[in-house]
């Protein structure tokens, strides 16, 4: 029953199995041959060479020292272009010129400052000297005025005594009348006195002002000046002082046309006459 149900065997099955075995066997043989060829070693041969002339063996090869690090050589300076060099020269020249000009300006400024200081010092010194001279002149003028006033006072006292004597002579019936003649000078005598005194007056008459002062000059019979009295001063004190100094310098006045000298004479003095 089981044999009847078994399927029938296919034709050629054995032959296929045989072919498969043969193919696997060939493959195994090929692999074995390849493995054995790769692991086979080649036999080595050695030969010794002999020379007829003995040769010295070469020295053992020395290992060269390791190379040392060397400094890189500086690159040579690059040649500047002609235009760049010319421009640098122009810049350097301008800089030197500006430095010279600045130095000259500083030097000139120092000279100007020094000159200005000297000028101010000179002005200050002149101002101080002028003030000292003015103070000295004022002091001397004050002393001279005091001496002159003392002299005038002494002469005034003397003149008073003289006038008292003349007054006594006028009241005497036997008097000759010479005192009356002395008291009345001629009409041109005052002009002669002014002409004699004016060159001795030192005064700078500037402008249109013409100050006027009046003085009385007391005289000795020989023409010597006894005293000078300011009767009326002018608006200009400098003119008054100049007139008084001029009269003092005269010391003596000329006689009248009759040869006599009046006891005193009043003069009106002006710078412009």
Secondary structure, DSSP 8 states (H G I E B T S, - for coil): -HHHHS----TTHHHHHHHHHHHHHHHHHHHHHHHHHHT------------SS----------------------------HHHHHHHHHHHHHHHHHHHHHHHHHHHHHHHHHHHHHHHHHHHHHHHHHHHHHHHHHHHHHHHHHHHHHHHHHHHHHHHHHHHHHHHHHH-TT--SHHHHHHS--TTHHHHHHHHHHTT------SS---EEEEEEEE-TTSBEEEEEEEE--S-HHHHHHHHHHHHHH-B----TTS---SEEEEEEES--
